[in-house]
Amino acid sequence: MAVAVIGGGWAGLAAAVTLAQHAIPVTLFESAAQLGGRARRVEINGMALDNGQHILIGAYRETLRLLTTVGVDVHAACYAPPLTLQVAPAFYLCAASLPAPLHLGLGLLKSRGISFREKLSAVRFLAALRLAAFQVDPNYSVSNLLAQHQQSTALNEYLWHPLCLAALNTPVQMASAQIFVNVLHDAFFGAREDSKLILPRVNLGQLLPDPAAHFIAAHGGKIHLNQRIQRLEVSDKGFALHGDQGVEQFAQVICAVPPFRVHDLLGQLPSLQPLLGQITAFQY
């Protein structure tokens, strides 16, 4: 059962690695010249640079498992200090050596740069989220949520906004409050190790795309760069992929592309029209 994966970002790589791991023939198509999507190495004037230095946290267990699967020594490739936030010289917070969530609570109370009243406000905010079972209005942005809980300018500038940008890579005015709350839940209310910052020592290409490509090839998979798939059609063999290099047939297809590319890619599939309508209605 040959499977195609369209899109070579971290989602597409995760899918292709999983298929290759289970000895399923997989072919990955990426329209760009390199793998990695929004988190990749780029080369400019002979210098390797990161396209966005993304910060992982200890709670990202599936990401860490994926890195281990493709042969990355996470301890060697990454630096994992306790949660520490510093905006010199204005603000400093370091999680305490206590079980979660006490490690963050005590870290907040001992932090420097915000008033005692603001510290209590942050603790009350987290307590309110826990009381609400970490469910918030699905239409809220992070900025809406912080305003509802009357978080101060200092708390937003030094604590919540940096966490949102680090975890979601999205400005607070646009970031989903529910996804942000999910991150707070996973990072601060599980094990103390979940809140550790995981900072890559290597470039983002070395962290996942390169090892994943080697893993996929070593397990019989194929990767085609600079090959854009234009559209899919149902065929008697499953699906026909129309791309830059012609038409190829696959039994199954995993689509791992940005939402704005989905309609052009899947518009020929009548059964997906209701889903395509929902995706087209997304606002950015």
Secondary structure as UniProt FT lines:
FT   STRAND          3..6
FT   HELIX           10..21
FT   TURN            22..23
FT   STRAND          26..29
FT   TURN            37..38
FT   STRAND          41..44
FT   TURN            45..46
FT   STRAND          47..50
FT   STRAND          56..57
FT   TURN            58..59
FT   HELIX           61..69
FT   TURN            70..71
FT   HELIX           74..77
FT   STRAND          78..79
FT   STRAND          84..87
FT   TURN            88..90
FT   STRAND          91..94
FT   TURN            100..101
FT   HELIX           102..109
FT   HELIX           116..131
FT   TURN            132..134
FT   TURN            138..139
FT   HELIX           142..148
FT   TURN            149..150
FT   HELIX           153..155
FT   HELIX           156..160
FT   HELIX           161..168
FT   TURN            172..174
FT   HELIX           177..188
FT   HELIX           192..195
FT   STRAND          197..200
FT   HELIX           204..207
FT   HELIX           209..218
FT   TURN            219..220
FT   STRAND          222..224
FT   STRAND          229..235
FT   TURN            236..237
FT   STRAND          238..243
FT   TURN            244..245
FT   STRAND          246..250
FT   STRAND          252..255
FT   HELIX           259..266
FT   TURN            267..268
FT   HELIX           270..272
FT   HELIX           273..280
//
